[in-house]
Amino acid sequence: MTTLKFNEKYYVYLDQLRESGVTNMCGAGAYLQKQFRLERKLSHEVLTDWMETFSERHADDPDE
């Protein structure tokens, strides 16, 4: 199990955003900023951690 650096709600939101196809995930920081009123720096830290842990968090998901 992956230990998350940030609140799980951010990872869930980013997973859902990815599924929706609304944006390229490289631009998802702006969505985090708006949705959760995060500072730009923090939103990019969350996004970076989401990207770095994606494979591990979804290791048991056959669709990934």
PQR file with spaces between the fields and no chain letter, atoms N, CA, C, O and H, PARSE charges and radii, in Angstrom:
ATOM       1  N    MET     1       0.840   -1.192    0.000 -0.4000 1.5000
ATOM       2  CA   MET     1       0.000    0.000    0.000 -0.0000 2.0000
ATOM       3  C    MET     1       0.884    1.253    0.000  0.5500 1.7000
ATOM       4  O    MET     1       1.846    1.350    0.762 -0.5500 1.4000
ATOM       5  N    THR     2       0.549    2.175   -0.839 -0.4000 1.5000
ATOM       6  CA   THR     2       1.305    3.409   -0.967 -0.0000 2.0000
ATOM       7  C    THR     2       0.921    4.383    0.139  0.5500 1.7000
ATOM       8  O    THR     2      -0.261    4.588    0.416 -0.5500 1.4000
ATOM       9  H    THR     2      -0.233    2.097   -1.458  0.4000 1.0000
ATOM      10  N    THR     3       1.918    4.974    0.762 -0.4000 1.5000
ATOM      11  CA   THR     3       1.674    6.026    1.739 -0.0000 2.0000
ATOM      12  C    THR     3       1.581    7.336    0.976  0.5500 1.7000
ATOM      13  O    THR     3       2.515    7.718    0.271 -0.5500 1.4000
ATOM      14  H    THR     3       2.878    4.807    0.538  0.4000 1.0000
ATOM      15  N    LEU     4       0.473    8.012    1.115 -0.4000 1.5000
ATOM      16  CA   LEU     4       0.251    9.256    0.394 -0.0000 2.0000
ATOM      17  C    LEU     4       0.829   10.435    1.161  0.5500 1.7000
ATOM      18  O    LEU     4       0.712   10.496    2.385 -0.5500 1.4000
ATOM      19  H    LEU     4      -0.285    7.701    1.688  0.4000 1.0000
ATOM      20  N    LYS     5       1.442   11.360    0.462 -0.4000 1.5000
ATOM      21  CA   LYS     5       2.012   12.562    1.077 -0.0000 2.0000
ATOM      22  C    LYS     5       0.934   13.595    1.384  0.5500 1.7000
ATOM      23  O    LYS     5       1.078   14.417    2.288 -0.5500 1.4000
ATOM      24  H    LYS     5       1.537   11.310   -0.533  0.4000 1.0000
ATOM      25  N    PHE     6      -0.142   13.535    0.616 -0.4000 1.5000
ATOM      26  CA   PHE     6      -1.183   14.552    0.726 -0.0000 2.0000
ATOM      27  C    PHE     6      -2.534   13.885    0.964  0.5500 1.7000
ATOM      28  O    PHE     6      -2.639   12.658    0.944 -0.5500 1.4000
ATOM      29  H    PHE     6      -0.259   12.867   -0.118  0.4000 1.0000
ATOM      30  N    ASN     7      -3.547   14.679    1.185 -0.4000 1.5000
ATOM      31  CA   ASN     7      -4.891   14.178    1.430 -0.0000 2.0000
ATOM      32  C    ASN     7      -5.365   13.305    0.265  0.5500 1.7000
ATOM      33  O    ASN     7      -5.197   13.658   -0.902 -0.5500 1.4000
ATOM      34  H    ASN     7      -3.462   15.676    1.201  0.4000 1.0000
ATOM      35  N    GLU     8      -5.950   12.180    0.600 -0.4000 1.5000
ATOM      36  CA   GLU     8      -6.403   11.226   -0.417 -0.0000 2.0000
ATOM      37  C    GLU     8      -7.390   11.840   -1.404  0.5500 1.7000
ATOM      38  O    GLU     8      -7.460   11.409   -2.555 -0.5500 1.4000
ATOM      39  H    GLU     8      -6.086   11.893    1.548  0.4000 1.0000
ATOM      40  N    LYS     9      -8.154   12.842   -0.965 -0.4000 1.5000
ATOM      41  CA   LYS     9      -9.156   13.440   -1.857 -0.0000 2.0000
ATOM      42  C    LYS     9      -8.520   14.028   -3.118  0.5500 1.7000
ATOM      43  O    LYS     9      -9.154   14.059   -4.173 -0.5500 1.4000
ATOM      44  H    LYS     9      -8.096   13.192   -0.030  0.4000 1.0000
ATOM      45  N    TYR    10      -7.274   14.494   -3.016 -0.4000 1.5000
ATOM      46  CA   TYR    10      -6.587   15.038   -4.190 -0.0000 2.0000
ATOM      47  C    TYR    10      -6.290   13.934   -5.210  0.5500 1.7000
ATOM      48  O    TYR    10      -6.445   14.136   -6.415 -0.5500 1.4000
ATOM      49  H    TYR    10      -6.759   14.469   -2.160  0.4000 1.0000
ATOM      50  N    TYR    11      -5.867   12.782   -4.726 -0.4000 1.5000
ATOM      51  CA   TYR    11      -5.534   11.658   -5.601 -0.0000 2.0000
ATOM      52  C    TYR    11      -6.800   11.113   -6.273  0.5500 1.7000
ATOM      53  O    TYR    11      -6.792   10.787   -7.460 -0.5500 1.4000
ATOM      54  H    TYR    11      -5.741   12.617   -3.748  0.4000 1.0000
ATOM      55  N    VAL    12      -7.866   11.021   -5.511 -0.4000 1.5000
ATOM      56  CA   VAL    12      -9.144   10.559   -6.057 -0.0000 2.0000
ATOM      57  C    VAL    12      -9.617   11.534   -7.132  0.5500 1.7000
ATOM      58  O    VAL    12     -10.048   11.118   -8.207 -0.5500 1.4000
ATOM      59  H    VAL    12      -7.873   11.286   -4.547  0.4000 1.0000
ATOM      60  N    TYR    13      -9.538   12.818   -6.841 -0.4000 1.5000
ATOM      61  CA   TYR    13      -9.950   13.838   -7.803 -0.0000 2.0000
ATOM      62  C    TYR    13      -9.129   13.724   -9.091  0.5500 1.7000
ATOM      63  O    TYR    13      -9.683   13.768  -10.189 -0.5500 1.4000
ATOM      64  H    TYR    13      -9.188   13.156   -5.968  0.4000 1.0000
ATOM      65  N    LEU    14      -7.809   13.577   -8.953 -0.4000 1.5000
ATOM      66  CA   LEU    14      -6.954   13.476  -10.133 -0.0000 2.0000
ATOM      67  C    LEU    14      -7.220   12.190  -10.913  0.5500 1.7000
ATOM      68  O    LEU    14      -7.182   12.191  -12.143 -0.5500 1.4000
ATOM      69  H    LEU    14      -7.359   13.541   -8.060  0.4000 1.0000
ATOM      70  N    ASP    15      -7.487   11.105  -10.209 -0.4000 1.5000
ATOM      71  CA   ASP    15      -7.853    9.858  -10.898 -0.0000 2.0000
ATOM      72  C    ASP    15      -9.123   10.064  -11.720  0.5500 1.7000
ATOM      73  O    ASP    15      -9.208    9.624  -12.867 -0.5500 1.4000
ATOM      74  H    ASP    15      -7.518   11.104   -9.210  0.4000 1.0000
ATOM      75  N    GLN    16     -10.104   10.731  -11.128 -0.4000 1.5000
ATOM      76  CA   GLN    16     -11.370   10.979  -11.820 -0.0000 2.0000
ATOM      77  C    GLN    16     -11.170   11.945  -12.985  0.5500 1.7000
ATOM      78  O    GLN    16     -11.775   11.781  -14.045 -0.5500 1.4000
ATOM      79  H    GLN    16     -10.035   11.088  -10.196  0.4000 1.0000
ATOM      80  N    LEU    17     -10.328   12.939  -12.788 -0.4000 1.5000
ATOM      81  CA   LEU    17     -10.035   13.894  -13.864 -0.0000 2.0000
ATOM      82  C    LEU    17      -9.374   13.170  -15.029  0.5500 1.7000
ATOM      83  O    LEU    17      -9.708   13.423  -16.187 -0.5500 1.4000
ATOM      84  H    LEU    17      -9.836   13.072  -11.928  0.4000 1.0000
ATOM      85  N    ARG    18      -8.452   12.282  -14.736 -0.4000 1.5000
ATOM      86  CA   ARG    18      -7.786   11.495  -15.775 -0.0000 2.0000
ATOM      87  C    ARG    18      -8.796   10.653  -16.535  0.5500 1.7000
ATOM      88  O    ARG    18      -8.782   10.610  -17.765 -0.5500 1.4000
ATOM      89  H    ARG    18      -8.181   12.076  -13.796  0.4000 1.0000
ATOM      90  N    GLU    19      -9.669    9.984  -15.799 -0.4000 1.5000
ATOM      91  CA   GLU    19     -10.707    9.143  -16.410 -0.0000 2.0000
ATOM      92  C    GLU    19     -11.608    9.949  -17.330  0.5500 1.7000
ATOM      93  O    GLU    19     -12.041    9.450  -18.369 -0.5500 1.4000
ATOM      94  H    GLU    19      -9.680   10.018  -14.800  0.4000 1.0000
ATOM      95  N    SER    20     -11.895   11.189  -16.959 -0.4000 1.5000
ATOM      96  CA   SER    20     -12.817   12.022  -17.729 -0.0000 2.0000
ATOM      97  C    SER    20     -12.225   12.434  -19.075  0.5500 1.7000
ATOM      98  O    SER    20     -12.958   12.659  -20.038 -0.5500 1.4000
ATOM      99  H    SER    20     -11.543   11.595  -16.115  0.4000 1.0000
ATOM     100  N    GLY    21     -10.895   12.532  -19.139 -0.4000 1.5000
ATOM     101  CA   GLY    21     -10.249   12.960  -20.376 -0.0000 2.0000
ATOM     102  C    GLY    21     -10.379   14.449  -20.650  0.5500 1.7000
ATOM     103  O    GLY    21     -10.085   14.900  -21.757 -0.5500 1.4000
ATOM     104  H    GLY    21     -10.300   12.349  -18.356  0.4000 1.0000
ATOM     105  N    VAL    22     -10.809   15.208  -19.672 -0.4000 1.5000
ATOM     106  CA   VAL    22     -11.032   16.643  -19.839 -0.0000 2.0000
ATOM     107  C    VAL    22      -9.741   17.394  -20.149  0.5500 1.7000
ATOM     108  O    VAL    22      -9.753   18.368  -20.903 -0.5500 1.4000
ATOM     109  H    VAL    22     -11.047   14.842  -18.773  0.4000 1.0000
ATOM     110  N    THR    23      -8.634   16.947  -19.574 -0.4000 1.5000
ATOM     111  CA   THR    23      -7.370   17.654  -19.760 -0.0000 2.0000
ATOM     112  C    THR    23      -6.207   16.673  -19.817  0.5500 1.7000
ATOM     113  O    THR    23      -6.290   15.553  -19.314 -0.5500 1.4000
ATOM     114  H    THR    23      -8.625   16.156  -18.962  0.4000 1.0000
ATOM     115  N    ASN    24      -5.147   17.109  -20.427 -0.4000 1.5000
ATOM     116  CA   ASN    24      -3.885   16.390  -20.344 -0.0000 2.0000
ATOM     117  C    ASN    24      -3.443   16.533  -18.888  0.5500 1.7000
ATOM     118  O    ASN    24      -3.524   17.627  -18.330 -0.5500 1.4000
ATOM     119  H    ASN    24      -5.079   18.019  -20.836  0.4000 1.0000
ATOM     120  N    MET    25      -2.985   15.463  -18.271 -0.4000 1.5000
ATOM     121  CA   MET    25      -2.689   15.510  -16.849 -0.0000 2.0000
ATOM     122  C    MET    25      -1.518   16.425  -16.510  0.5500 1.7000
ATOM     123  O    MET    25      -1.358   16.815  -15.353 -0.5500 1.4000
ATOM     124  H    MET    25      -2.919   14.574  -18.724  0.4000 1.0000
ATOM     125  N    CYS    26      -0.721   16.763  -17.469 -0.4000 1.5000
ATOM     126  CA   CYS    26       0.359   17.724  -17.207 -0.0000 2.0000
ATOM     127  C    CYS    26      -0.216   19.098  -16.852  0.5500 1.7000
ATOM     128  O    CYS    26       0.455   19.900  -16.203 -0.5500 1.4000
ATOM     129  H    CYS    26      -0.851   16.446  -18.408  0.4000 1.0000
ATOM     130  N    GLY    27      -1.433   19.369  -17.267 -0.4000 1.5000
ATOM     131  CA   GLY    27      -2.091   20.636  -16.965 -0.0000 2.0000
ATOM     132  C    GLY    27      -3.072   20.554  -15.821  0.5500 1.7000
ATOM     133  O    GLY    27      -3.830   21.496  -15.589 -0.5500 1.4000
ATOM     134  H    GLY    27      -1.979   18.718  -17.795  0.4000 1.0000
ATOM     135  N    ALA    28      -3.076   19.450  -15.103 -0.4000 1.5000
ATOM     136  CA   ALA    28      -4.073   19.231  -14.055 -0.0000 2.0000
ATOM     137  C    ALA    28      -3.836   20.064  -12.798  0.5500 1.7000
ATOM     138  O    ALA    28      -4.728   20.180  -11.958 -0.5500 1.4000
ATOM     139  H    ALA    28      -2.461   18.684  -15.292  0.4000 1.0000
ATOM     140  N    GLY    29      -2.655   20.640  -12.661 -0.4000 1.5000
ATOM     141  CA   GLY    29      -2.383   21.479  -11.492 -0.0000 2.0000
ATOM     142  C    GLY    29      -3.367   22.626  -11.369  0.5500 1.7000
ATOM     143  O    GLY    29      -3.800   22.971  -10.270 -0.5500 1.4000
ATOM     144  H    GLY    29      -1.930   20.546  -13.344  0.4000 1.0000
ATOM     145  N    ALA    30      -3.715   23.211  -12.499 -0.4000 1.5000
ATOM     146  CA   ALA    30      -4.664   24.331  -12.491 -0.0000 2.0000
ATOM     147  C    ALA    30      -6.050   23.882  -12.013  0.5500 1.7000
ATOM     148  O    ALA    30      -6.763   24.641  -11.355 -0.5500 1.4000
ATOM     149  H    ALA    30      -3.363   22.930  -13.392  0.4000 1.0000
ATOM     150  N    TYR    31      -6.421   22.658  -12.344 -0.4000 1.5000
ATOM     151  CA   TYR    31      -7.698   22.118  -11.893 -0.0000 2.0000
ATOM     152  C    TYR    31      -7.696   21.913  -10.388  0.5500 1.7000
ATOM     153  O    TYR    31      -8.689   22.191   -9.716 -0.5500 1.4000
ATOM     154  H    TYR    31      -5.842   22.042  -12.878  0.4000 1.0000
ATOM     155  N    LEU    32      -6.579   21.426   -9.859 -0.4000 1.5000
ATOM     156  CA   LEU    32      -6.451   21.267   -8.400 -0.0000 2.0000
ATOM     157  C    LEU    32      -6.542   22.620   -7.704  0.5500 1.7000
ATOM     158  O    LEU    32      -7.218   22.760   -6.684 -0.5500 1.4000
ATOM     159  H    LEU    32      -5.772   21.200  -10.405  0.4000 1.0000
ATOM     160  N    GLN    33      -5.860   23.608   -8.260 -0.4000 1.5000
ATOM     161  CA   GLN    33      -5.889   24.951   -7.677 -0.0000 2.0000
ATOM     162  C    GLN    33      -7.317   25.451   -7.555  0.5500 1.7000
ATOM     163  O    GLN    33      -7.734   25.940   -6.505 -0.5500 1.4000
ATOM     164  H    GLN    33      -5.311   23.495   -9.088  0.4000 1.0000
ATOM     165  N    LYS    34      -8.050   25.321   -8.633 -0.4000 1.5000
ATOM     166  CA   LYS    34      -9.414   25.843   -8.655 -0.0000 2.0000
ATOM     167  C    LYS    34     -10.354   25.025   -7.765  0.5500 1.7000
ATOM     168  O    LYS    34     -11.123   25.595   -6.992 -0.5500 1.4000
ATOM     169  H    LYS    34      -7.712   24.923   -9.486  0.4000 1.0000
ATOM     170  N    GLN    35     -10.298   23.711   -7.867 -0.4000 1.5000
ATOM     171  CA   GLN    35     -11.204   22.839   -7.139 -0.0000 2.0000
ATOM     172  C    GLN    35     -11.012   22.920   -5.622  0.5500 1.7000
ATOM     173  O    GLN    35     -11.982   22.920   -4.863 -0.5500 1.4000
ATOM     174  H    GLN    35      -9.673   23.248   -8.495  0.4000 1.0000
ATOM     175  N    PHE    36      -9.750   22.990   -5.192 -0.4000 1.5000
ATOM     176  CA   PHE    36      -9.463   22.933   -3.761 -0.0000 2.0000
ATOM     177  C    PHE    36      -8.854   24.216   -3.207  0.5500 1.7000
ATOM     178  O    PHE    36      -8.453   24.270   -2.044 -0.5500 1.4000
ATOM     179  H    PHE    36      -8.962   22.990   -5.808  0.4000 1.0000
ATOM     180  N    ARG    37      -8.788   25.244   -4.042 -0.4000 1.5000
ATOM     181  CA   ARG    37      -8.216   26.533   -3.646 -0.0000 2.0000
ATOM     182  C    ARG    37      -6.803   26.382   -3.091  0.5500 1.7000
ATOM     183  O    ARG    37      -6.462   26.934   -2.045 -0.5500 1.4000
ATOM     184  H    ARG    37      -9.114   25.201   -4.987  0.4000 1.0000
ATOM     185  N    LEU    38      -6.001   25.625   -3.815 -0.4000 1.5000
ATOM     186  CA   LEU    38      -4.616   25.404   -3.419 -0.0000 2.0000
ATOM     187  C    LEU    38      -3.717   26.453   -4.050  0.5500 1.7000
ATOM     188  O    LEU    38      -4.028   27.000   -5.107 -0.5500 1.4000
ATOM     189  H    LEU    38      -6.278   25.177   -4.665  0.4000 1.0000
ATOM     190  N    GLU    39      -2.617   26.723   -3.401 -0.4000 1.5000
ATOM     191  CA   GLU    39      -1.591   27.571   -3.993 -0.0000 2.0000
ATOM     192  C    GLU    39      -0.975   26.807   -5.164  0.5500 1.7000
ATOM     193  O    GLU    39      -0.970   25.576   -5.175 -0.5500 1.4000
ATOM     194  H    GLU    39      -2.364   26.278   -2.542  0.4000 1.0000
ATOM     195  N    ARG    40      -0.466   27.530   -6.134 -0.4000 1.5000
ATOM     196  CA   ARG    40       0.102   26.909   -7.338 -0.0000 2.0000
ATOM     197  C    ARG    40       1.190   25.896   -6.985  0.5500 1.7000
ATOM     198  O    ARG    40       1.193   24.780   -7.505 -0.5500 1.4000
ATOM     199  H    ARG    40      -0.471   28.530   -6.126  0.4000 1.0000
ATOM     200  N    LYS    41       2.103   26.279   -6.111 -0.4000 1.5000
ATOM     201  CA   LYS    41       3.216   25.398   -5.741 -0.0000 2.0000
ATOM     202  C    LYS    41       2.693   24.092   -5.141  0.5500 1.7000
ATOM     203  O    LYS    41       3.154   23.014   -5.516 -0.5500 1.4000
ATOM     204  H    LYS    41       2.101   27.185   -5.689  0.4000 1.0000
ATOM     205  N    LEU    42       1.749   24.175   -4.227 -0.4000 1.5000
ATOM     206  CA   LEU    42       1.213   22.978   -3.591 -0.0000 2.0000
ATOM     207  C    LEU    42       0.472   22.110   -4.604  0.5500 1.7000
ATOM     208  O    LEU    42       0.597   20.885   -4.575 -0.5500 1.4000
ATOM     209  H    LEU    42       1.375   25.051   -3.922  0.4000 1.0000
ATOM     210  N    SER    43      -0.290   22.724   -5.489 -0.4000 1.5000
ATOM     211  CA   SER    43      -1.022   21.939   -6.480 -0.0000 2.0000
ATOM     212  C    SER    43      -0.059   21.147   -7.365  0.5500 1.7000
ATOM     213  O    SER    43      -0.358   20.017   -7.752 -0.5500 1.4000
ATOM     214  H    SER    43      -0.392   23.718   -5.512  0.4000 1.0000
ATOM     215  N    HIS    44       1.072   21.725   -7.681 -0.4000 1.5000
ATOM     216  CA   HIS    44       2.052   21.031   -8.514 -0.0000 2.0000
ATOM     217  C    HIS    44       2.799   19.948   -7.728  0.5500 1.7000
ATOM     218  O    HIS    44       3.201   18.934   -8.297 -0.5500 1.4000
ATOM     219  H    HIS    44       1.314   22.643   -7.367  0.4000 1.0000
ATOM     220  N    GLU    45       2.981   20.160   -6.436 -0.4000 1.5000
ATOM     221  CA   GLU    45       3.579   19.119   -5.599 -0.0000 2.0000
ATOM     222  C    GLU    45       2.644   17.908   -5.506  0.5500 1.7000
ATOM     223  O    GLU    45       3.085   16.762   -5.589 -0.5500 1.4000
ATOM     224  H    GLU    45       2.654   20.984   -5.973  0.4000 1.0000
ATOM     225  N    VAL    46       1.360   18.181   -5.333 -0.4000 1.5000
ATOM     226  CA   VAL    46       0.368   17.106   -5.274 -0.0000 2.0000
ATOM     227  C    VAL    46       0.349   16.362   -6.614  0.5500 1.7000
ATOM     228  O    VAL    46       0.387   15.132   -6.647 -0.5500 1.4000
ATOM     229  H    VAL    46       1.002   19.112   -5.266  0.4000 1.0000
ATOM     230  N    LEU    47       0.290   17.105   -7.700 -0.4000 1.5000
ATOM     231  CA   LEU    47       0.246   16.496   -9.024 -0.0000 2.0000
ATOM     232  C    LEU    47       1.497   15.650   -9.281  0.5500 1.7000
ATOM     233  O    LEU    47       1.394   14.545   -9.813 -0.5500 1.4000
ATOM     234  H    LEU    47       0.259   18.104   -7.673  0.4000 1.0000
ATOM     235  N    THR    48       2.647   16.146   -8.917 -0.4000 1.5000
ATOM     236  CA   THR    48       3.883   15.392   -9.097 -0.0000 2.0000
ATOM     237  C    THR    48       3.833   14.087   -8.311  0.5500 1.7000
ATOM     238  O    THR    48       4.211   13.036   -8.828 -0.5500 1.4000
ATOM     239  H    THR    48       2.731   17.044   -8.484  0.4000 1.0000
ATOM     240  N    ASP    49       3.369   14.146   -7.070 -0.4000 1.5000
ATOM     241  CA   ASP    49       3.278   12.927   -6.269 -0.0000 2.0000
ATOM     242  C    ASP    49       2.243   11.975   -6.855  0.5500 1.7000
ATOM     243  O    ASP    49       2.451   10.762   -6.856 -0.5500 1.4000
ATOM     244  H    ASP    49       3.062   15.000   -6.650  0.4000 1.0000
ATOM     245  N    TRP    50       1.142   12.506   -7.346 -0.4000 1.5000
ATOM     246  CA   TRP    50       0.123   11.668   -7.981 -0.0000 2.0000
ATOM     247  C    TRP    50       0.733   10.919   -9.162  0.5500 1.7000
ATOM     248  O    TRP    50       0.501    9.721   -9.329 -0.5500 1.4000
ATOM     249  H    TRP    50       0.973   13.491   -7.345  0.4000 1.0000
ATOM     250  N    MET    51       1.512   11.626   -9.980 -0.4000 1.5000
ATOM     251  CA   MET    51       2.149   11.002  -11.144 -0.0000 2.0000
ATOM     252  C    MET    51       3.173    9.947  -10.717  0.5500 1.7000
ATOM     253  O    MET    51       3.221    8.855  -11.283 -0.5500 1.4000
ATOM     254  H    MET    51       1.700   12.598   -9.844  0.4000 1.0000
ATOM     255  N    GLU    52       3.980   10.280   -9.724 -0.4000 1.5000
ATOM     256  CA   GLU    52       5.037    9.370   -9.281 -0.0000 2.0000
ATOM     257  C    GLU    52       4.489    8.100   -8.622  0.5500 1.7000
ATOM     258  O    GLU    52       5.141    7.056   -8.655 -0.5500 1.4000
ATOM     259  H    GLU    52       3.941   11.167   -9.264  0.4000 1.0000
ATOM     260  N    THR    53       3.315    8.183   -8.035 -0.4000 1.5000
ATOM     261  CA   THR    53       2.752    7.030   -7.320 -0.0000 2.0000
ATOM     262  C    THR    53       1.642    6.331   -8.096  0.5500 1.7000
ATOM     263  O    THR    53       1.075    5.350   -7.616 -0.5500 1.4000
ATOM     264  H    THR    53       2.786    9.031   -8.009  0.4000 1.0000
ATOM     265  N    PHE    54       1.328    6.823   -9.286 -0.4000 1.5000
ATOM     266  CA   PHE    54       0.193    6.285  -10.039 -0.0000 2.0000
ATOM     267  C    PHE    54       0.288    4.779  -10.252  0.5500 1.7000
ATOM     268  O    PHE    54      -0.651    4.048   -9.937 -0.5500 1.4000
ATOM     269  H    PHE    54       1.788    7.620   -9.677  0.4000 1.0000
ATOM     270  N    SER    55       1.401    4.315  -10.779 -0.4000 1.5000
ATOM     271  CA   SER    55       1.556    2.884  -11.082 -0.0000 2.0000
ATOM     272  C    SER    55       1.412    2.026   -9.839  0.5500 1.7000
ATOM     273  O    SER    55       0.760    0.982   -9.870 -0.5500 1.4000
ATOM     274  H    SER    55       2.164    4.909  -11.036  0.4000 1.0000
ATOM     275  N    GLU    56       2.007    2.455   -8.767 -0.4000 1.5000
ATOM     276  CA   GLU    56       1.929    1.693   -7.520 -0.0000 2.0000
ATOM     277  C    GLU    56       0.503    1.671   -6.966  0.5500 1.7000
ATOM     278  O    GLU    56       0.022    0.636   -6.503 -0.5500 1.4000
ATOM     279  H    GLU    56       2.537    3.303   -8.742  0.4000 1.0000
ATOM     280  N    ARG    57      -0.161    2.818   -7.019 -0.4000 1.5000
ATOM     281  CA   ARG    57      -1.531    2.896   -6.500 -0.0000 2.0000
ATOM     282  C    ARG    57      -2.518    2.101   -7.335  0.5500 1.7000
ATOM     283  O    ARG    57      -3.552    1.670   -6.823 -0.5500 1.4000
ATOM     284  H    ARG    57       0.229    3.659   -7.395  0.4000 1.0000
ATOM     285  N    HIS    58      -2.218    1.898   -8.617 -0.4000 1.5000
ATOM     286  CA   HIS    58      -3.132    1.203   -9.517 -0.0000 2.0000
ATOM     287  C    HIS    58      -2.572   -0.151   -9.977  0.5500 1.7000
ATOM     288  O    HIS    58      -2.978   -0.672  -11.016 -0.5500 1.4000
ATOM     289  H    HIS    58      -1.379    2.248   -9.033  0.4000 1.0000
ATOM     290  N    ALA    59      -1.664   -0.700   -9.220 -0.4000 1.5000
ATOM     291  CA   ALA    59      -1.017   -1.965   -9.581 -0.0000 2.0000
ATOM     292  C    ALA    59      -2.012   -3.124   -9.747  0.5500 1.7000
ATOM     293  O    ALA    59      -1.797   -4.017  -10.567 -0.5500 1.4000
ATOM     294  H    ALA    59      -1.335   -0.277   -8.376  0.4000 1.0000
ATOM     295  N    ASP    60      -3.077   -3.105   -8.984 -0.4000 1.5000
ATOM     296  CA   ASP    60      -4.063   -4.190   -9.040 -0.0000 2.0000
ATOM     297  C    ASP    60      -5.201   -3.933  -10.015  0.5500 1.7000
ATOM     298  O    ASP    60      -6.124   -4.740  -10.128 -0.5500 1.4000
ATOM     299  H    ASP    60      -3.251   -2.380   -8.318  0.4000 1.0000
ATOM     300  N    ASP    61      -5.135   -2.801  -10.723 -0.4000 1.5000
ATOM     301  CA   ASP    61      -6.201   -2.428  -11.656 -0.0000 2.0000
ATOM     302  C    ASP    61      -5.850   -2.919  -13.057  0.5500 1.7000
ATOM     303  O    ASP    61      -4.931   -2.385  -13.679 -0.5500 1.4000
ATOM     304  H    ASP    61      -4.385   -2.145  -10.631  0.4000 1.0000
ATOM     305  N    PRO    62      -6.563   -3.927  -13.566 -0.5600 1.5000
ATOM     306  CA   PRO    62      -6.223   -4.495  -14.878  0.2800 2.0000
ATOM     307  C    PRO    62      -6.405   -3.530  -16.042  0.5500 1.7000
ATOM     308  O    PRO    62      -5.828   -3.744  -17.108 -0.5500 1.4000
ATOM     309  N    ASP    63      -7.188   -2.479  -15.865 -0.4000 1.5000
ATOM     310  CA   ASP    63      -7.430   -1.514  -16.950 -0.0000 2.0000
ATOM     311  C    ASP    63      -6.325   -0.487  -17.084  0.5500 1.7000
ATOM     312  O    ASP    63      -6.327    0.283  -18.044 -0.5500 1.4000
ATOM     313  H    ASP    63      -7.657   -2.305  -14.999  0.4000 1.0000
ATOM     314  N    GLU    64      -5.388   -0.447  -16.163 -0.4000 1.5000
ATOM     315  CA   GLU    64      -4.336    0.576  -16.184 -0.0000 2.0000
ATOM     316  C    GLU    64      -3.085    0.053  -16.801  0.5500 1.7000
ATOM     317  O    GLU    64      -2.096    0.779  -16.901 -0.5500 1.4000
ATOM     318  H    GLU    64      -5.386   -1.072  -15.383  0.4000 1.0000
